[in-house]
């Protein structure tokens, strides 16, 4: 029997998925790992985003690690600060913090002589396995608006919120009406001197009340942790059974979601002109679905206006729209989203024979079952291309992918296998299956969204979430180039 091989593992990113991978490695007895984090704190997107009104649009009981339920959630959909505190607490409890090298962005990772050389400003280190956990909504996207830099007041992206700026008594301009813009508008509407929402495209809003959990509920969950697990499964079944299925296949789930979006708009907005402005010209859920409880109500409060004219330019004192109207503002907020296709950017990744990941993805990001790329041995991705981010909790996605990685690590530490990478044919077949399944999804019904790749197709998982778990239930050796020690 071959002696077990000691593996040294590099993880890039200490957000939700990086913490998850670290915990899974510990539980598997793989303690020689290092997590590189560019920032000075864990949490990823929950660390970076601190804007007013921030909440998760997945029920908190389900947006939790299955191995670490949290009885302390305050609401069904908890605020971002609670979620950040939760991830920080898990990292602390499991001793992950001591494994993280904070303030250390990875400049490049190169596969050389059977190992990965990771380069930072501090120098080079070698690892047997590279795991990227760099997230999706991470790199802010700034709009190319003429004169934006000339605005004299505070101007910042929603993911870089400047809390030194007091909003009381100010006229706020909000550019963007995606999920972030909706949450900010719902929170600020009626609470500031003026709120001007610059809407390029209206959104369908699914009515989502957000009740607070009672003190008794929290006490009971602390006393009997099994109740937390029941809550997790309950919300998982609700989420996967209705909205997650609605986007990928026709059926009653889709009809319910569509009907409730339309009824919500009709009943919430009585003013016909405002309702006209807020009515999208595309199918509900074609873009990332917005879940909100009081967005429409906030837009109808005094001092709030929705501007649908295109922005022509920005000057020192405000925004000029295409109709020539000058909107005077004190603060400008850019809720303009993220580069959802950045993945490991700006890190350079070089695989076998000098192939860079950027070159491999010249026609658009792709991977084998969302976790591995041909030509990059012993490299695995968490929340990689075509992960089911459009219809699943990212936490369970990361757990599923981390457990799949562990199964490959078992092969690597057996002493007989030195490197693995998916074959071109298996990866191509998988991505062709994705394209064949996309027509049944709601994402191709005709809208422009950040889901779309260079080919105009959504870079999403077109099946039910359970299919993702099935595909990653274990390695299929025939789909991989397995390099053995004798080779």
Secondary structure as UniProt FT lines:
FT   STRAND          9..12
FT   HELIX           16..27
FT   TURN            28..29
FT   STRAND          33..36
FT   HELIX           45..48
FT   TURN            52..53
FT   TURN            60..62
FT   TURN            66..67
FT   TURN            71..72
FT   HELIX           80..93
FT   TURN            94..95
FT   HELIX           97..99
FT   STRAND          100..101
FT   TURN            102..103
FT   STRAND          108..112
FT   TURN            113..114
FT   STRAND          115..120
FT   TURN            121..122
FT   STRAND          123..127
FT   STRAND          129..132
FT   TURN            137..138
FT   TURN            146..147
FT   HELIX           148..150
FT   STRAND          154..157
FT   HELIX           158..160
FT   TURN            163..164
FT   TURN            168..169
FT   STRAND          171..175
FT   HELIX           179..188
FT   TURN            189..191
FT   STRAND          194..198
FT   STRAND          205..207
FT   HELIX           215..223
FT   HELIX           226..241
FT   HELIX           243..246
FT   TURN            247..248
FT   HELIX           252..268
FT   HELIX           272..278
FT   TURN            284..285
FT   STRAND          290..292
FT   HELIX           295..299
FT   TURN            302..303
FT   STRAND          304..307
FT   STRAND          311..315
FT   TURN            316..317
FT   STRAND          318..321
FT   TURN            322..323
FT   STRAND          326..328
FT   STRAND          331..334
FT   TURN            340..341
FT   TURN            343..346
FT   STRAND          348..350
FT   HELIX           352..354
FT   HELIX           357..360
FT   TURN            361..363
FT   TURN            369..371
FT   TURN            374..375
FT   TURN            377..378
FT   STRAND          379..381
FT   TURN            385..386
FT   TURN            389..390
FT   HELIX           394..412
FT   TURN            413..414
FT   STRAND          417..422
FT   HELIX           424..438
FT   TURN            439..440
FT   HELIX           442..444
FT   TURN            450..451
FT   TURN            454..455
FT   HELIX           465..471
FT   HELIX           477..479
FT   STRAND          480..484
FT   TURN            485..486
//
